[in-house]
Amino acid sequence: MVSQAAFEHCSVMPDEVLHWLDPVTAGIYLDGTLGGAGHARLILEAAADSRLVGLDRDPAALREAEEVLAPYGDHVSLHHATFDQADLVLQQLDIAALDGMLLDLGVSSHQLDTPERGFSFRYDAPLDMRMNPTEGMTAADVINTTEEAELMRIFFQYGEERYSRRIARKIVAQRAESPLTRTSELAELVRQAVPGGHRPSKIHPATRIFQALRIYVNDELGQVERGVAAAISLLKPGGRLVVISFHSLEDRIVKHLFREKAQGCICPPRLPVCQCNNKPLVKVLTRKGIKAQAAEVEQNVRSRSAVLRAVERC
């Protein structure tokens, strides 16, 4: 029988987050991916008399954050919502604009380390993977009901898995005999499907498949596209948005959105005078993505893939 893991989450790049967010006294900030509230607490400590709005789709994260942030009393407002719903939450709170917003994307350490959530093949557990365990399709639902061609697309697009066709075909053959419902079952099936899957390797053959399913089940890339664009519109002039990505697909979306919103005139070069009147919405503060320092990676291996980008509202 598996047991609930203690909620432990090491906040990635804490110094870099504070540097680029640059919290001000009595500011209004939104943490759209609250998790264990590590970043949120740092923001409140750095900016006296500030107000923080925290969002998370995971009820377990909100319960932990409520305890961590209890000392800050009515300076904190927590909500069960996804970060692409931030505008609706702010309307309810009668907040017109923000001094800053943080998005720490991807799965949390707690979610990975809680066996019954089904995010990891390190534990034999139900194939779930939902960040909000109260709604939506589970990974088992996807595996057992999705057509072979769509499974192949999910594995290739979200996991960049070279053997996506072979794995999808084997899944469809297996589920015709009995449904796949456990993390261990799926991991072993992938191991058998991938050439050389039983040879020792630093990376388990099922790693990319589990990643792809998690991204698909939670609509993570759609969240990023909608949420980052909306976040920019919620900032005051001079307000800042900091986004930490852990996957190249996420980071690519963030980078392109930031560049697009920072663009001025979009008229064809042949026009002598600008007619579009397009004005930049933001200034990009990080020309290249910021990576975690070696000392942090040594202490927290999950920070190795983190990339931080920041913009300031014009």
C-alpha positions as CSV (number, residue, x, y, z in Angstrom):
1,M,0.0,0.0,0.0
2,V,1.4,3.4,-0.9
3,S,1.4,6.4,1.4
4,Q,1.0,10.1,0.9
5,A,4.3,11.9,0.7
6,A,5.0,14.9,2.9
7,F,4.7,18.0,0.8
8,E,8.3,19.0,0.1
9,H,9.2,21.2,-2.8
10,C,12.5,22.9,-3.3
11,S,11.8,26.3,-5.0
12,V,13.9,26.6,-8.1
13,M,16.2,29.6,-8.6
14,P,15.0,31.6,-5.6
15,D,17.6,34.3,-5.9
16,E,17.0,34.7,-9.7
17,V,13.3,34.9,-9.2
18,L,13.6,37.8,-6.7
19,H,16.2,39.5,-8.9
20,W,14.0,39.5,-12.1
21,L,10.7,40.0,-10.3
22,D,12.1,42.8,-8.3
23,P,9.3,43.0,-5.7
24,V,8.4,46.5,-4.4
25,T,6.9,47.6,-1.1
26,A,3.1,47.4,-0.9
27,G,3.0,45.7,-4.3
28,I,0.4,43.2,-5.6
29,Y,1.8,39.9,-6.8
30,L,0.3,36.7,-8.2
31,D,1.9,33.3,-8.0
32,G,0.0,31.3,-10.6
33,T,1.7,28.0,-9.7
34,L,1.7,28.1,-5.9
35,G,3.0,24.6,-5.1
36,G,4.5,24.5,-1.7
37,A,4.5,28.4,-1.5
38,G,8.3,28.6,-1.4
39,H,8.5,31.4,-4.0
40,A,5.4,33.1,-2.6
41,R,6.9,33.3,0.9
42,L,10.1,34.8,-0.6
43,I,8.1,37.5,-2.4
44,L,6.3,38.4,0.8
45,E,9.5,38.5,2.8
46,A,11.2,40.7,0.2
47,A,8.4,43.3,-0.3
48,A,7.0,44.6,3.0
49,D,3.2,45.2,3.1
50,S,2.7,43.4,-0.2
51,R,-0.4,41.4,-1.2
52,L,-0.1,38.0,-2.8
53,V,-2.7,36.1,-4.7
54,G,-1.9,32.4,-5.0
55,L,-3.4,30.0,-7.6
56,D,-3.0,26.2,-7.9
57,R,-5.0,23.5,-9.6
58,D,-3.9,20.9,-7.0
59,P,-5.9,20.9,-3.7
60,A,-3.0,19.3,-1.8
61,A,-0.7,22.2,-2.8
62,L,-3.3,24.8,-1.6
63,R,-3.6,23.0,1.8
64,E,0.2,23.1,2.3
65,A,0.4,26.7,1.1
66,E,-2.3,27.8,3.5
67,E,-0.2,26.6,6.4
68,V,3.1,28.0,5.1
69,L,1.6,31.4,4.4
70,A,-0.7,31.6,7.5
71,P,1.7,34.1,9.3
72,Y,0.9,36.7,6.5
73,G,-2.8,36.8,7.4
74,D,-5.0,38.8,5.1
75,H,-2.0,39.8,2.9
76,V,-2.6,36.4,1.2
77,S,-5.5,35.1,-0.9
78,L,-5.4,31.5,-2.2
79,H,-7.6,30.1,-4.9
80,H,-8.2,26.7,-6.5
81,A,-7.7,27.7,-10.1
82,T,-5.3,27.4,-13.1
83,F,-3.1,30.3,-14.0
84,D,-4.9,30.9,-17.2
85,Q,-7.9,31.8,-15.1
86,A,-6.0,34.6,-13.3
87,D,-8.1,37.3,-14.8
88,L,-11.3,35.9,-13.4
89,V,-9.8,35.6,-9.9
90,L,-8.5,39.2,-10.0
91,Q,-12.0,40.4,-11.1
92,Q,-13.5,38.7,-8.1
93,L,-10.9,40.3,-5.9
94,D,-11.4,43.7,-7.5
95,I,-7.8,44.0,-8.5
96,A,-7.2,46.0,-11.6
97,A,-3.5,45.2,-12.3
98,L,-0.5,43.5,-10.8
99,D,3.1,44.6,-9.9
100,G,4.3,41.2,-10.8
101,M,3.4,37.6,-11.6
102,L,5.4,34.3,-11.3
103,L,4.7,31.1,-13.2
104,D,6.8,28.0,-12.2
105,L,5.6,25.5,-14.8
106,G,5.5,21.8,-14.9
107,V,5.0,19.1,-12.3
108,S,6.0,19.7,-8.7
109,S,8.4,17.5,-6.6
110,H,5.5,16.6,-4.4
111,Q,3.4,15.4,-7.3
112,L,6.3,13.3,-8.6
113,D,7.1,11.8,-5.1
114,T,3.5,11.0,-4.1
115,P,3.0,7.4,-5.5
116,E,-0.8,7.4,-5.7
117,R,-0.7,10.4,-8.1
118,G,0.7,8.2,-10.8
119,F,3.2,10.7,-12.2
120,S,6.2,8.4,-11.9
121,F,7.1,4.9,-12.9
122,R,9.3,4.6,-9.8
123,Y,6.2,3.4,-7.9
124,D,3.6,0.9,-8.9
125,A,0.4,3.0,-8.7
126,P,-2.7,3.8,-10.6
127,L,-2.1,5.6,-13.9
128,D,-3.6,9.0,-13.0
129,M,-1.2,12.0,-13.6
130,R,-3.9,14.7,-13.1
131,M,-2.6,17.8,-11.4
132,N,-6.2,18.4,-10.3
133,P,-7.3,14.9,-9.2
134,T,-10.9,16.0,-9.0
135,E,-11.6,16.4,-12.7
136,G,-10.6,15.4,-16.2
137,M,-9.3,12.2,-17.9
138,T,-6.7,10.1,-16.2
139,A,-3.6,8.8,-18.0
140,A,-5.3,5.4,-17.9
141,D,-8.3,6.8,-19.7
142,V,-6.1,8.2,-22.4
143,I,-4.1,5.0,-22.8
144,N,-7.1,2.8,-23.0
145,T,-9.5,4.8,-25.2
146,T,-7.4,6.9,-27.6
147,E,-6.9,5.7,-31.2
148,E,-3.5,4.5,-32.2
149,A,-2.7,7.4,-34.5
150,E,-3.6,9.9,-31.8
151,L,-1.5,8.1,-29.2
152,M,1.4,8.1,-31.6
153,R,1.0,11.9,-32.1
154,I,0.9,12.5,-28.3
155,F,4.1,10.5,-27.7
156,F,5.9,12.1,-30.6
157,Q,4.7,15.7,-30.1
158,Y,4.9,16.0,-26.4
159,G,7.5,13.4,-25.6
160,E,9.7,13.6,-28.7
161,E,9.7,9.8,-28.6
162,R,11.4,8.3,-31.7
163,Y,9.6,5.0,-31.2
164,S,6.1,6.5,-30.7
165,R,4.6,4.4,-33.5
166,R,5.9,1.1,-32.1
167,I,4.8,2.0,-28.6
168,A,1.3,3.1,-29.6
169,R,0.9,-0.1,-31.6
170,K,1.9,-2.3,-28.6
171,I,-0.4,-0.4,-26.3
172,V,-3.4,-1.0,-28.6
173,A,-2.6,-4.7,-28.9
174,Q,-2.2,-5.0,-25.1
175,R,-5.4,-3.2,-24.2
176,A,-7.4,-5.4,-26.5
177,E,-6.6,-8.2,-24.0
178,S,-6.8,-6.2,-20.8
179,P,-6.7,-2.5,-19.9
180,L,-3.5,-0.9,-18.8
181,T,-4.2,0.7,-15.4
182,R,-0.9,0.7,-13.5
183,T,2.3,2.8,-13.9
184,S,4.4,-0.4,-13.7
185,E,2.4,-2.0,-16.5
186,L,2.9,0.9,-18.8
187,A,6.6,1.2,-18.0
188,E,7.3,-2.5,-18.6
189,L,5.3,-2.4,-21.9
190,V,7.4,0.6,-23.1
191,R,10.6,-1.2,-22.1
192,Q,9.6,-4.2,-24.2
193,A,8.6,-2.1,-27.2
194,V,11.7,0.0,-27.4
195,P,14.8,-1.7,-29.0
196,G,17.4,-2.3,-26.3
197,G,14.9,-1.4,-23.6
198,H,16.2,-3.9,-21.2
199,R,19.8,-2.7,-21.4
200,P,21.0,-0.5,-18.5
201,S,20.6,3.2,-19.1
202,K,20.7,6.5,-17.2
203,I,17.3,7.3,-18.7
204,H,14.4,4.8,-18.4
205,P,12.8,4.0,-21.8
206,A,9.4,5.1,-20.4
207,T,10.5,8.6,-19.3
208,R,9.4,10.4,-22.5
209,I,6.1,8.5,-22.6
210,F,5.2,9.5,-19.1
211,Q,6.2,13.0,-19.8
212,A,4.0,13.1,-22.9
213,L,1.0,11.7,-21.1
214,R,1.4,14.2,-18.2
215,I,1.5,17.1,-20.6
216,Y,-1.5,15.9,-22.5
217,V,-3.6,15.0,-19.5
218,N,-3.1,18.4,-17.9
219,D,-3.1,20.4,-21.2
220,E,0.1,22.0,-20.0
221,L,1.1,23.6,-23.3
222,G,-2.3,25.0,-23.9
223,Q,-2.2,26.4,-20.4
224,V,1.2,28.1,-21.2
225,E,-0.1,29.6,-24.4
226,R,-3.2,31.0,-22.9
227,G,-1.8,31.9,-19.5
228,V,1.4,33.7,-20.5
229,A,-0.4,35.9,-23.0
230,A,-3.2,36.7,-20.5
231,A,-0.6,37.4,-17.7
232,I,1.0,40.2,-19.7
233,S,-2.3,42.0,-20.0
234,L,-2.7,41.9,-16.2
235,L,0.5,43.8,-15.4
236,K,0.7,47.5,-14.5
237,P,3.2,49.6,-16.5
238,G,6.6,48.5,-15.1
239,G,5.1,45.3,-13.8
240,R,7.1,42.1,-14.4
241,L,6.3,38.6,-15.4
242,V,8.8,35.8,-14.6
243,V,8.3,32.3,-16.1
244,I,10.3,29.2,-15.3
245,S,10.0,26.3,-17.8
246,F,11.3,22.8,-17.4
247,H,10.7,21.5,-20.9
248,S,11.9,22.7,-24.3
249,L,8.4,22.8,-25.7
250,E,7.2,25.1,-22.8
251,D,10.3,27.3,-23.1
252,R,9.8,27.7,-26.8
253,I,6.2,28.9,-26.4
254,V,7.3,31.4,-23.7
255,K,10.2,32.7,-25.7
256,H,8.1,33.2,-28.8
257,L,5.3,34.9,-26.9
258,F,7.7,37.3,-25.2
259,R,9.3,38.2,-28.6
260,E,5.9,38.7,-30.2
261,K,4.6,41.0,-27.4
262,A,7.9,43.0,-27.5
263,Q,7.6,43.7,-31.2
264,G,6.8,47.2,-32.4
265,C,6.0,48.1,-36.0
266,I,4.9,45.1,-38.1
267,C,4.4,47.0,-41.4
268,P,6.1,45.6,-44.5
269,P,9.6,47.0,-44.9
270,R,8.6,48.7,-48.2
271,L,6.3,51.2,-46.4
272,P,8.1,54.5,-45.8
273,V,5.9,55.3,-42.8
274,C,4.4,53.0,-40.1
275,Q,0.7,52.5,-40.6
276,C,0.0,49.7,-38.2
277,N,0.6,51.7,-35.0
278,N,1.6,48.5,-33.3
279,K,3.3,49.3,-30.0
280,P,5.4,46.9,-27.9
281,L,3.6,45.6,-24.8
282,V,6.7,44.4,-23.0
283,K,10.4,44.8,-22.8
284,V,12.3,41.5,-22.7
285,L,14.6,41.5,-19.7
286,T,16.4,38.2,-20.4
287,R,17.9,38.0,-23.8
288,K,18.8,34.4,-23.2
289,G,17.1,32.0,-20.8
290,I,18.6,32.0,-17.3
291,K,19.8,28.7,-16.0
292,A,20.3,27.5,-12.4
293,Q,23.8,27.8,-11.0
294,A,26.0,24.7,-10.6
295,A,25.7,24.8,-6.8
296,E,21.9,24.7,-7.0
297,V,21.9,21.9,-9.5
298,E,24.2,19.9,-7.2
299,Q,21.7,20.4,-4.3
300,N,18.5,20.0,-6.4
301,V,19.0,17.9,-9.5
302,R,15.5,18.9,-10.8
303,S,16.7,22.5,-11.3
304,R,19.0,21.3,-14.1
305,S,16.4,21.6,-16.8
306,A,14.9,24.9,-15.5
307,V,15.0,28.0,-17.8
308,L,13.9,31.4,-16.5
309,R,12.7,34.2,-18.7
310,A,11.3,37.7,-17.7
311,V,9.6,40.7,-19.3
312,E,8.5,44.1,-18.0
313,R,5.3,45.7,-19.1
314,C,5.7,48.9,-21.1
